[in-house]
Amino acid sequence: MLERLQKVMSQAGIASRRESEKIIQSGRVTVNGKVVTELGTKVMPGNDRIMVDGKRIAGEKLVYVLLYKPKAVLTTLTDPQDRKTVASLVKDIPERIYPVGRLDYN
């Protein structure tokens, strides 16, 4: 399925979508060996060879983790009040994690 290049870059953890747009416009991105500077360029993740600053973007591996959230643990990756989060429970998983589900503290 075709996706916008800046979205693919964001999902790969290169930068936010807005920052990815700046990287694309600066000529630092190639798709299948050709420099891309046009925003909204469509790519096929997994098929197209996408490189940023000479380094290939790997397709993001999808991993699903089912977790029974204990009490007093937040369903988020960080907390400004420094409370315990689910990120501390899955810290050994190397892939990027996006928590979803119960948001309550108790």
Biopython code that builds the backbone (N, CA, C, O; Angstrom):
import numpy as np
from Bio.PDB.StructureBuilder import StructureBuilder

atoms = [
    (1, "MET", "N", (0.836, -1.179, 0.000)),
    (1, "MET", "CA", (0.000, 0.000, 0.000)),
    (1, "MET", "C", (0.884, 1.248, 0.000)),
    (1, "MET", "O", (1.837, 1.337, 0.774)),
    (2, "LEU", "N", (0.574, 2.183, -0.846)),
    (2, "LEU", "CA", (1.343, 3.420, -0.936)),
    (2, "LEU", "C", (1.067, 4.318, 0.263)),
    (2, "LEU", "O", (-0.073, 4.472, 0.702)),
    (3, "GLU", "N", (2.153, 4.912, 0.786)),
    (3, "GLU", "CA", (2.038, 5.842, 1.910)),
    (3, "GLU", "C", (2.910, 7.053, 1.635)),
    (3, "GLU", "O", (3.869, 6.979, 0.867)),
    (4, "ARG", "N", (2.570, 8.169, 2.268)),
    (4, "ARG", "CA", (3.388, 9.371, 2.122)),
    (4, "ARG", "C", (4.755, 9.147, 2.771)),
    (4, "ARG", "O", (4.862, 8.560, 3.847)),
    (5, "LEU", "N", (5.783, 9.623, 2.096)),
    (5, "LEU", "CA", (7.156, 9.421, 2.539)),
    (5, "LEU", "C", (7.384, 9.946, 3.951)),
    (5, "LEU", "O", (8.020, 9.270, 4.761)),
    (6, "GLN", "N", (6.875, 11.144, 4.263)),
    (6, "GLN", "CA", (7.112, 11.700, 5.597)),
    (6, "GLN", "C", (6.446, 10.859, 6.685)),
    (6, "GLN", "O", (6.944, 10.799, 7.809)),
    (7, "LYS", "N", (5.336, 10.213, 6.365)),
    (7, "LYS", "CA", (4.674, 9.331, 7.326)),
    (7, "LYS", "C", (5.530, 8.095, 7.577)),
    (7, "LYS", "O", (5.686, 7.667, 8.720)),
    (8, "VAL", "N", (6.083, 7.524, 6.515)),
    (8, "VAL", "CA", (6.948, 6.347, 6.645)),
    (8, "VAL", "C", (8.177, 6.688, 7.479)),
    (8, "VAL", "O", (8.590, 5.903, 8.333)),
    (9, "MET", "N", (8.756, 7.854, 7.235)),
    (9, "MET", "CA", (9.930, 8.277, 8.002)),
    (9, "MET", "C", (9.586, 8.449, 9.474)),
    (9, "MET", "O", (10.354, 8.049, 10.348)),
    (10, "SER", "N", (8.438, 9.042, 9.742)),
    (10, "SER", "CA", (7.997, 9.243, 11.123)),
    (10, "SER", "C", (7.779, 7.910, 11.825)),
    (10, "SER", "O", (8.210, 7.724, 12.964)),
    (11, "GLN", "N", (7.112, 6.985, 11.149)),
    (11, "GLN", "CA", (6.845, 5.675, 11.742)),
    (11, "GLN", "C", (8.129, 4.889, 11.985)),
    (11, "GLN", "O", (8.184, 4.049, 12.883)),
    (12, "ALA", "N", (9.161, 5.159, 11.186)),
    (12, "ALA", "CA", (10.442, 4.476, 11.361)),
    (12, "ALA", "C", (11.277, 5.113, 12.467)),
    (12, "ALA", "O", (12.356, 4.620, 12.796)),
    (13, "GLY", "N", (10.777, 6.210, 13.042)),
    (13, "GLY", "CA", (11.492, 6.851, 14.145)),
    (13, "GLY", "C", (12.578, 7.812, 13.703)),
    (13, "GLY", "O", (13.416, 8.209, 14.513)),
    (14, "ILE", "N", (12.582, 8.197, 12.424)),
    (14, "ILE", "CA", (13.591, 9.132, 11.923)),
    (14, "ILE", "C", (13.382, 10.516, 12.519)),
    (14, "ILE", "O", (14.321, 11.138, 13.014)),
    (15, "ALA", "N", (12.153, 10.987, 12.468)),
    (15, "ALA", "CA", (11.800, 12.316, 12.982)),
    (15, "ALA", "C", (10.283, 12.427, 12.980)),
    (15, "ALA", "O", (9.590, 11.547, 12.468)),
    (16, "SER", "N", (9.772, 13.510, 13.553)),
    (16, "SER", "CA", (8.331, 13.762, 13.472)),
    (16, "SER", "C", (7.963, 13.998, 12.010)),
    (16, "SER", "O", (8.843, 14.176, 11.169)),
    (17, "ARG", "N", (6.675, 13.999, 11.707)),
    (17, "ARG", "CA", (6.267, 14.244, 10.315)),
    (17, "ARG", "C", (6.725, 15.614, 9.837)),
    (17, "ARG", "O", (7.224, 15.747, 8.719)),
    (18, "ARG", "N", (6.563, 16.619, 10.662)),
    (18, "ARG", "CA", (6.970, 17.978, 10.275)),
    (18, "ARG", "C", (8.485, 18.050, 10.054)),
    (18, "ARG", "O", (8.950, 18.645, 9.082)),
    (19, "GLU", "N", (9.236, 17.448, 10.951)),
    (19, "GLU", "CA", (10.691, 17.450, 10.802)),
    (19, "GLU", "C", (11.103, 16.615, 9.589)),
    (19, "GLU", "O", (12.063, 16.957, 8.899)),
    (20, "SER", "N", (10.387, 15.529, 9.329)),
    (20, "SER", "CA", (10.660, 14.705, 8.143)),
    (20, "SER", "C", (10.450, 15.514, 6.871)),
    (20, "SER", "O", (11.194, 15.355, 5.904)),
    (21, "GLU", "N", (9.444, 16.378, 6.867)),
    (21, "GLU", "CA", (9.200, 17.238, 5.702)),
    (21, "GLU", "C", (10.403, 18.139, 5.435)),
    (21, "GLU", "O", (10.791, 18.334, 4.283)),
    (22, "LYS", "N", (10.987, 18.684, 6.485)),
    (22, "LYS", "CA", (12.169, 19.538, 6.330)),
    (22, "LYS", "C", (13.350, 18.737, 5.787)),
    (22, "LYS", "O", (14.102, 19.220, 4.941)),
    (23, "ILE", "N", (13.504, 17.509, 6.282)),
    (23, "ILE", "CA", (14.594, 16.642, 5.818)),
    (23, "ILE", "C", (14.418, 16.328, 4.335)),
    (23, "ILE", "O", (15.386, 16.347, 3.574)),
    (24, "ILE", "N", (13.186, 16.040, 3.925)),
    (24, "ILE", "CA", (12.897, 15.751, 2.513)),
    (24, "ILE", "C", (13.214, 16.970, 1.653)),
    (24, "ILE", "O", (13.893, 16.852, 0.633)),
    (25, "GLN", "N", (12.728, 18.133, 2.056)),
    (25, "GLN", "CA", (12.932, 19.355, 1.271)),
    (25, "GLN", "C", (14.401, 19.750, 1.161)),
    (25, "GLN", "O", (14.793, 20.431, 0.213)),
    (26, "SER", "N", (15.216, 19.323, 2.127)),
    (26, "SER", "CA", (16.640, 19.667, 2.091)),
    (26, "SER", "C", (17.441, 18.734, 1.183)),
    (26, "SER", "O", (18.648, 18.916, 1.022)),
    (27, "GLY", "N", (16.776, 17.726, 0.584)),
    (27, "GLY", "CA", (17.455, 16.842, -0.357)),
    (27, "GLY", "C", (18.249, 15.720, 0.282)),
    (27, "GLY", "O", (19.135, 15.148, -0.354)),
    (28, "ARG", "N", (17.948, 15.398, 1.521)),
    (28, "ARG", "CA", (18.692, 14.363, 2.247)),
    (28, "ARG", "C", (18.092, 12.968, 2.100)),
    (28, "ARG", "O", (18.606, 12.009, 2.677)),
    (29, "VAL", "N", (16.998, 12.846, 1.325)),
    (29, "VAL", "CA", (16.286, 11.571, 1.207)),
    (29, "VAL", "C", (16.339, 11.074, -0.234)),
    (29, "VAL", "O", (16.134, 11.835, -1.180)),
    (30, "THR", "N", (16.621, 9.775, -0.379)),
    (30, "THR", "CA", (16.538, 9.150, -1.696)),
    (30, "THR", "C", (15.552, 7.995, -1.638)),
    (30, "THR", "O", (15.422, 7.312, -0.621)),
    (31, "VAL", "N", (14.864, 7.793, -2.751)),
    (31, "VAL", "CA", (13.960, 6.654, -2.906)),
    (31, "VAL", "C", (14.400, 5.931, -4.169)),
    (31, "VAL", "O", (14.373, 6.491, -5.264)),
    (32, "ASN", "N", (14.803, 4.688, -4.000)),
    (32, "ASN", "CA", (15.302, 3.877, -5.117)),
    (32, "ASN", "C", (16.425, 4.588, -5.873)),
    (32, "ASN", "O", (16.496, 4.537, -7.101)),
    (33, "GLY", "N", (17.302, 5.255, -5.111)),
    (33, "GLY", "CA", (18.475, 5.903, -5.687)),
    (33, "GLY", "C", (18.261, 7.304, -6.228)),
    (33, "GLY", "O", (19.217, 7.933, -6.682)),
    (34, "LYS", "N", (17.035, 7.814, -6.194)),
    (34, "LYS", "CA", (16.755, 9.159, -6.709)),
    (34, "LYS", "C", (16.428, 10.104, -5.559)),
    (34, "LYS", "O", (15.638, 9.772, -4.676)),
    (35, "VAL", "N", (17.044, 11.286, -5.576)),
    (35, "VAL", "CA", (16.782, 12.288, -4.540)),
    (35, "VAL", "C", (15.335, 12.747, -4.647)),
    (35, "VAL", "O", (14.840, 13.041, -5.735)),
    (36, "VAL", "N", (14.664, 12.802, -3.500)),
    (36, "VAL", "CA", (13.269, 13.239, -3.438)),
    (36, "VAL", "C", (13.201, 14.519, -2.611)),
    (36, "VAL", "O", (13.698, 14.564, -1.486)),
    (37, "THR", "N", (12.584, 15.558, -3.172)),
    (37, "THR", "CA", (12.409, 16.810, -2.426)),
    (37, "THR", "C", (10.953, 17.247, -2.398)),
    (37, "THR", "O", (10.615, 18.240, -1.753)),
    (38, "GLU", "N", (10.096, 16.522, -3.085)),
    (38, "GLU", "CA", (8.679, 16.890, -3.165)),
    (38, "GLU", "C", (7.892, 16.261, -2.021)),
    (38, "GLU", "O", (7.902, 15.043, -1.840)),
    (39, "LEU", "N", (7.209, 17.109, -1.249)),
    (39, "LEU", "CA", (6.389, 16.611, -0.149)),
    (39, "LEU", "C", (5.187, 15.856, -0.700)),
    (39, "LEU", "O", (4.654, 16.203, -1.754)),
    (40, "GLY", "N", (4.770, 14.832, 0.014)),
    (40, "GLY", "CA", (3.624, 14.045, -0.415)),
    (40, "GLY", "C", (3.986, 12.915, -1.356)),
    (40, "GLY", "O", (3.105, 12.200, -1.834)),
    (41, "THR", "N", (5.285, 12.743, -1.631)),
    (41, "THR", "CA", (5.717, 11.636, -2.483)),
    (41, "THR", "C", (5.243, 10.327, -1.872)),
    (41, "THR", "O", (5.412, 10.092, -0.676)),
    (42, "LYS", "N", (4.651, 9.482, -2.699)),
    (42, "LYS", "CA", (4.135, 8.194, -2.221)),
    (42, "LYS", "C", (5.191, 7.117, -2.412)),
    (42, "LYS", "O", (5.849, 7.051, -3.451)),
    (43, "VAL", "N", (5.345, 6.275, -1.396)),
    (43, "VAL", "CA", (6.295, 5.166, -1.448)),
    (43, "VAL", "C", (5.610, 3.888, -0.989)),
    (43, "VAL", "O", (4.554, 3.918, -0.358)),
    (44, "MET", "N", (6.229, 2.780, -1.316)),
    (44, "MET", "CA", (5.734, 1.478, -0.902)),
    (44, "MET", "C", (6.723, 0.920, 0.130)),
    (44, "MET", "O", (7.752, 0.356, -0.243)),
    (45, "PRO", "N", (6.411, 1.078, 1.442)),
    (45, "PRO", "CA", (7.321, 0.564, 2.470)),
    (45, "PRO", "C", (7.540, -0.937, 2.262)),
    (45, "PRO", "O", (6.598, -1.681, 1.988)),
    (46, "GLY", "N", (8.779, -1.361, 2.395)),
    (46, "GLY", "CA", (9.102, -2.764, 2.197)),
    (46, "GLY", "C", (9.516, -3.071, 0.772)),
    (46, "GLY", "O", (10.286, -4.004, 0.544)),
    (47, "ASN", "N", (9.020, -2.302, -0.201)),
    (47, "ASN", "CA", (9.408, -2.487, -1.604)),
    (47, "ASN", "C", (10.411, -1.431, -2.046)),
    (47, "ASN", "O", (11.429, -1.753, -2.658)),
    (48, "ASP", "N", (10.125, -0.169, -1.735)),
    (48, "ASP", "CA", (11.018, 0.915, -2.130)),
    (48, "ASP", "C", (12.213, 0.985, -1.184)),
    (48, "ASP", "O", (12.098, 0.734, 0.016)),
    (49, "ARG", "N", (13.363, 1.333, -1.762)),
    (49, "ARG", "CA", (14.591, 1.493, -0.969)),
    (49, "ARG", "C", (14.679, 2.968, -0.563)),
    (49, "ARG", "O", (15.008, 3.828, -1.381)),
    (50, "ILE", "N", (14.383, 3.244, 0.701)),
    (50, "ILE", "CA", (14.342, 4.613, 1.216)),
    (50, "ILE", "C", (15.575, 4.843, 2.079)),
    (50, "ILE", "O", (15.856, 4.078, 3.001)),
    (51, "MET", "N", (16.312, 5.919, 1.763)),
    (51, "MET", "CA", (17.526, 6.226, 2.516)),
    (51, "MET", "C", (17.506, 7.683, 2.965)),
    (51, "MET", "O", (17.094, 8.575, 2.224)),
    (52, "VAL", "N", (17.962, 7.902, 4.199)),
    (52, "VAL", "CA", (18.099, 9.250, 4.756)),
    (52, "VAL", "C", (19.550, 9.418, 5.160)),
    (52, "VAL", "O", (20.072, 8.647, 5.966)),
    (53, "ASP", "N", (20.198, 10.421, 4.603)),
    (53, "ASP", "CA", (21.619, 10.667, 4.874)),
    (53, "ASP", "C", (22.461, 9.419, 4.620)),
    (53, "ASP", "O", (23.419, 9.147, 5.343)),
    (54, "GLY", "N", (22.094, 8.669, 3.587)),
    (54, "GLY", "CA", (22.863, 7.485, 3.204)),
    (54, "GLY", "C", (22.571, 6.230, 3.995)),
    (54, "GLY", "O", (23.183, 5.190, 3.753)),
    (55, "LYS", "N", (21.641, 6.308, 4.943)),
    (55, "LYS", "CA", (21.299, 5.139, 5.763)),
    (55, "LYS", "C", (19.898, 4.668, 5.407)),
    (55, "LYS", "O", (18.963, 5.464, 5.320)),
    (56, "ARG", "N", (19.768, 3.362, 5.201)),
    (56, "ARG", "CA", (18.478, 2.812, 4.792)),
    (56, "ARG", "C", (17.498, 2.783, 5.962)),
    (56, "ARG", "O", (17.858, 2.464, 7.095)),
    (57, "ILE", "N", (16.255, 3.126, 5.652)),
    (57, "ILE", "CA", (15.178, 3.030, 6.635)),
    (57, "ILE", "C", (14.648, 1.608, 6.585)),
    (57, "ILE", "O", (14.222, 1.129, 5.534)),
    (58, "ALA", "N", (14.679, 0.951, 7.707)),
    (58, "ALA", "CA", (14.124, -0.401, 7.780)),
    (58, "ALA", "C", (12.636, -0.303, 8.059)),
    (58, "ALA", "O", (12.192, 0.575, 8.800)),
    (59, "GLY", "N", (11.877, -1.193, 7.474)),
    (59, "GLY", "CA", (10.448, -1.233, 7.767)),
    (59, "GLY", "C", (10.230, -1.561, 9.230)),
    (59, "GLY", "O", (10.950, -2.375, 9.809)),
    (60, "GLU", "N", (9.256, -0.939, 9.811)),
    (60, "GLU", "CA", (8.996, -1.149, 11.228)),
    (60, "GLU", "C", (8.331, -2.502, 11.450)),
    (60, "GLU", "O", (7.313, -2.820, 10.834)),
    (61, "LYS", "N", (8.918, -3.285, 12.332)),
    (61, "LYS", "CA", (8.369, -4.585, 12.685)),
    (61, "LYS", "C", (7.212, -4.374, 13.660)),
    (61, "LYS", "O", (7.354, -3.679, 14.666)),
    (62, "LEU", "N", (6.078, -4.975, 13.352)),
    (62, "LEU", "CA", (4.920, -4.829, 14.231)),
    (62, "LEU", "C", (4.961, -5.888, 15.324)),
    (62, "LEU", "O", (5.066, -7.085, 15.054)),
    (63, "VAL", "N", (4.875, -5.422, 16.553)),
    (63, "VAL", "CA", (4.889, -6.307, 17.715)),
    (63, "VAL", "C", (3.708, -5.930, 18.593)),
    (63, "VAL", "O", (3.484, -4.750, 18.865)),
    (64, "TYR", "N", (2.963, -6.915, 19.032)),
    (64, "TYR", "CA", (1.830, -6.670, 19.920)),
    (64, "TYR", "C", (2.139, -7.305, 21.264)),
    (64, "TYR", "O", (2.548, -8.464, 21.336)),
    (65, "VAL", "N", (1.940, -6.538, 22.328)),
    (65, "VAL", "CA", (2.195, -7.021, 23.680)),
    (65, "VAL", "C", (0.907, -6.887, 24.472)),
    (65, "VAL", "O", (0.333, -5.803, 24.569)),
    (66, "LEU", "N", (0.467, -7.984, 25.028)),
    (66, "LEU", "CA", (-0.699, -7.964, 25.905)),
    (66, "LEU", "C", (-0.170, -7.880, 27.326)),
    (66, "LEU", "O", (0.623, -8.720, 27.751)),
    (67, "LEU", "N", (-0.608, -6.874, 28.054)),
    (67, "LEU", "CA", (-0.061, -6.623, 29.382)),
    (67, "LEU", "C", (-1.188, -6.372, 30.369)),
    (67, "LEU", "O", (-2.072, -5.555, 30.114)),
    (68, "TYR", "N", (-1.157, -7.057, 31.468)),
    (68, "TYR", "CA", (-2.090, -6.777, 32.555)),
    (68, "TYR", "C", (-1.471, -5.652, 33.366)),
    (68, "TYR", "O", (-0.484, -5.858, 34.072)),
    (69, "LYS", "N", (-2.051, -4.467, 33.265)),
    (69, "LYS", "CA", (-1.489, -3.295, 33.924)),
    (69, "LYS", "C", (-1.776, -3.336, 35.417)),
    (69, "LYS", "O", (-2.935, -3.364, 35.831)),
    (70, "PRO", "N", (-0.724, -3.340, 36.222)),
    (70, "PRO", "CA", (-0.928, -3.281, 37.672)),
    (70, "PRO", "C", (-1.460, -1.913, 38.109)),
    (70, "PRO", "O", (-1.363, -0.937, 37.365)),
    (71, "LYS", "N", (-2.016, -1.849, 39.304)),
    (71, "LYS", "CA", (-2.445, -0.573, 39.873)),
    (71, "LYS", "C", (-1.233, 0.335, 40.042)),
    (71, "LYS", "O", (-0.104, -0.133, 40.194)),
    (72, "ALA", "N", (-1.483, 1.620, 40.012)),
    (72, "ALA", "CA", (-0.458, 2.649, 40.220)),
    (72, "ALA", "C", (0.595, 2.665, 39.107)),
    (72, "ALA", "O", (1.731, 3.087, 39.325)),
    (73, "VAL", "N", (0.209, 2.204, 37.920)),
    (73, "VAL", "CA", (1.080, 2.274, 36.745)),
    (73, "VAL", "C", (0.294, 2.979, 35.641)),
    (73, "VAL", "O", (-0.841, 2.607, 35.344)),
    (74, "LEU", "N", (0.902, 3.992, 35.038)),
    (74, "LEU", "CA", (0.239, 4.761, 33.991)),
    (74, "LEU", "C", (0.406, 4.111, 32.619)),
    (74, "LEU", "O", (1.458, 3.552, 32.308)),
    (75, "THR", "N", (-0.647, 4.194, 31.803)),
    (75, "THR", "CA", (-0.587, 3.687, 30.436)),
    (75, "THR", "C", (-0.069, 4.800, 29.532)),
    (75, "THR", "O", (-0.823, 5.412, 28.776)),
    (76, "THR", "N", (1.222, 5.043, 29.629)),
    (76, "THR", "CA", (1.914, 6.052, 28.832)),
    (76, "THR", "C", (3.394, 5.709, 28.850)),
    (76, "THR", "O", (3.822, 4.846, 29.617)),
    (77, "LEU", "N", (4.173, 6.372, 28.017)),
    (77, "LEU", "CA", (5.605, 6.092, 27.982)),
    (77, "LEU", "C", (6.395, 6.955, 28.953)),
    (77, "LEU", "O", (7.417, 6.517, 29.482)),
    (78, "THR", "N", (5.931, 8.181, 29.194)),
    (78, "THR", "CA", (6.621, 9.067, 30.136)),
    (78, "THR", "C", (5.593, 9.800, 30.982)),
    (78, "THR", "O", (4.435, 9.954, 30.593)),
    (79, "ASP", "N", (6.039, 10.244, 32.138)),
    (79, "ASP", "CA", (5.154, 10.995, 33.022)),
    (79, "ASP", "C", (5.920, 12.165, 33.614)),
    (79, "ASP", "O", (6.973, 11.958, 34.216)),
    (80, "PRO", "N", (5.422, 13.397, 33.462)),
    (80, "PRO", "CA", (6.116, 14.561, 33.998)),
    (80, "PRO", "C", (6.221, 14.550, 35.520)),
    (80, "PRO", "O", (7.075, 15.226, 36.093)),
    (81, "GLN", "N", (5.343, 13.774, 36.177)),
    (81, "GLN", "CA", (5.392, 13.681, 37.635)),
    (81, "GLN", "C", (6.253, 12.504, 38.093)),
    (81, "GLN", "O", (6.320, 12.203, 39.284)),
    (82, "ASP", "N", (6.908, 11.845, 37.144)),
    (82, "ASP", "CA", (7.842, 10.751, 37.417)),
    (82, "ASP", "C", (7.195, 9.544, 38.100)),
    (82, "ASP", "O", (7.825, 8.862, 38.908)),
    (83, "ARG", "N", (5.920, 9.292, 37.761)),
    (83, "ARG", "CA", (5.260, 8.091, 38.277)),
    (83, "ARG", "C", (5.626, 6.905, 37.388)),
    (83, "ARG", "O", (6.089, 7.087, 36.262)),
    (84, "LYS", "N", (5.421, 5.714, 37.888)),
    (84, "LYS", "CA", (5.750, 4.505, 37.138)),
    (84, "LYS", "C", (4.826, 4.385, 35.923)),
    (84, "LYS", "O", (3.623, 4.627, 36.022)),
    (85, "THR", "N", (5.404, 4.007, 34.772)),
    (85, "THR", "CA", (4.634, 3.852, 33.538)),
    (85, "THR", "C", (4.805, 2.439, 32.981)),
    (85, "THR", "O", (5.676, 1.687, 33.416)),
    (86, "VAL", "N", (3.956, 2.094, 32.009)),
    (86, "VAL", "CA", (4.070, 0.772, 31.386)),
    (86, "VAL", "C", (5.391, 0.618, 30.642)),
    (86, "VAL", "O", (5.826, -0.508, 30.400)),
    (87, "ALA", "N", (6.032, 1.712, 30.279)),
    (87, "ALA", "CA", (7.324, 1.633, 29.596)),
    (87, "ALA", "C", (8.343, 0.885, 30.446)),
    (87, "ALA", "O", (9.189, 0.166, 29.915)),
    (88, "SER", "N", (8.267, 1.049, 31.748)),
    (88, "SER", "CA", (9.218, 0.352, 32.624)),
    (88, "SER", "C", (8.951, -1.151, 32.676)),
    (88, "SER", "O", (9.830, -1.928, 33.047)),
    (89, "LEU", "N", (7.741, -1.558, 32.305)),
    (89, "LEU", "CA", (7.394, -2.982, 32.331)),
    (89, "LEU", "C", (7.781, -3.703, 31.040)),
    (89, "LEU", "O", (7.867, -4.930, 31.013)),
    (90, "VAL", "N", (8.011, -2.946, 29.981)),
    (90, "VAL", "CA", (8.350, -3.551, 28.686)),
    (90, "VAL", "C", (9.689, -3.030, 28.158)),
    (90, "VAL", "O", (9.911, -3.016, 26.947)),
    (91, "LYS", "N", (10.566, -2.609, 29.039)),
    (91, "LYS", "CA", (11.822, -1.978, 28.627)),
    (91, "LYS", "C", (12.766, -2.911, 27.875)),
    (91, "LYS", "O", (13.666, -2.436, 27.182)),
    (92, "ASP", "N", (12.584, -4.228, 27.994)),
    (92, "ASP", "CA", (13.462, -5.173, 27.309)),
    (92, "ASP", "C", (13.024, -5.463, 25.872)),
    (92, "ASP", "O", (13.695, -6.214, 25.164)),
    (93, "ILE", "N", (11.917, -4.881, 25.438)),
    (93, "ILE", "CA", (11.442, -5.073, 24.070)),
    (93, "ILE", "C", (12.090, -3.997, 23.201)),
    (93, "ILE", "O", (11.860, -2.811, 23.435)),
    (94, "PRO", "N", (12.898, -4.379, 22.199)),
    (94, "PRO", "CA", (13.649, -3.382, 21.428)),
    (94, "PRO", "C", (12.808, -2.558, 20.459)),
    (94, "PRO", "O", (13.207, -1.448, 20.104)),
    (95, "GLU", "N", (11.659, -3.063, 20.021)),
    (95, "GLU", "CA", (10.830, -2.332, 19.075)),
    (95, "GLU", "C", (10.132, -1.164, 19.767)),
    (95, "GLU", "O", (9.981, -1.142, 20.988)),
    (96, "ARG", "N", (9.711, -0.194, 18.954)),
    (96, "ARG", "CA", (8.959, 0.939, 19.500)),
    (96, "ARG", "C", (7.609, 0.449, 19.992)),
    (96, "ARG", "O", (6.955, -0.360, 19.334)),
    (97, "ILE", "N", (7.200, 0.937, 21.140)),
    (97, "ILE", "CA", (5.946, 0.523, 21.768)),
    (97, "ILE", "C", (4.997, 1.724, 21.817)),
    (97, "ILE", "O", (5.406, 2.836, 22.150)),
    (98, "TYR", "N", (3.719, 1.484, 21.478)),
    (98, "TYR", "CA", (2.679, 2.506, 21.560)),
    (98, "TYR", "C", (1.590, 1.976, 22.478)),
    (98, "TYR", "O", (0.780, 1.153, 22.049)),
    (99, "PRO", "N", (1.545, 2.418, 23.719)),
    (99, "PRO", "CA", (0.525, 1.891, 24.632)),
    (99, "PRO", "C", (-0.882, 2.353, 24.258)),
    (99, "PRO", "O", (-1.098, 3.510, 23.895)),
    (100, "VAL", "N", (-1.813, 1.441, 24.352)),
    (100, "VAL", "CA", (-3.230, 1.743, 24.147)),
    (100, "VAL", "C", (-4.015, 1.006, 25.217)),
    (100, "VAL", "O", (-3.542, 0.009, 25.763)),
    (101, "GLY", "N", (-5.191, 1.484, 25.514)),
    (101, "GLY", "CA", (-6.020, 0.785, 26.491)),
    (101, "GLY", "C", (-6.298, 1.639, 27.703)),
    (101, "GLY", "O", (-6.400, 2.862, 27.612)),
    (102, "ARG", "N", (-6.417, 0.985, 28.832)),
    (102, "ARG", "CA", (-6.802, 1.665, 30.071)),
    (102, "ARG", "C", (-5.824, 2.765, 30.423)),
    (102, "ARG", "O", (-4.610, 2.559, 30.451)),
    (103, "LEU", "N", (-6.374, 3.931, 30.691)),
    (103, "LEU", "CA", (-5.537, 5.078, 31.015)),
    (103, "LEU", "C", (-5.563, 5.432, 32.494)),
    (103, "LEU", "O", (-4.807, 6.295, 32.941)),
    (104, "ASP", "N", (-6.425, 4.773, 33.251)),
    (104, "ASP", "CA", (-6.541, 5.150, 34.661)),
    (104, "ASP", "C", (-5.327, 4.689, 35.465)),
    (104, "ASP", "O", (-4.629, 3.747, 35.088)),
    (105, "TYR", "N", (-5.103, 5.361, 36.552)),
    (105, "TYR", "CA", (-3.943, 5.103, 37.410)),
    (105, "TYR", "C", (-4.204, 3.932, 38.346)),
    (105, "TYR", "O", (-3.278, 3.203, 38.702)),
    (106, "ASN", "N", (-5.448, 3.750, 38.743)),
    (106, "ASN", "CA", (-5.780, 2.690, 39.695)),
    (106, "ASN", "C", (-6.239, 1.495, 38.978)),
    (106, "ASN", "O", (-6.567, 0.487, 39.603)),
]
sb = StructureBuilder()
sb.init_structure("model")
sb.init_model(0)
sb.init_chain("A")
sb.init_seg("    ")
for serial, (resi, resn, name, xyz) in enumerate(atoms, 1):
    if name == "N":
        sb.init_residue(resn, " ", resi, " ")
    sb.init_atom(name, np.array(xyz, "f"), 0.0, 1.0, " ", f" {name:<3s}", serial, name[0])
structure = sb.get_structure()
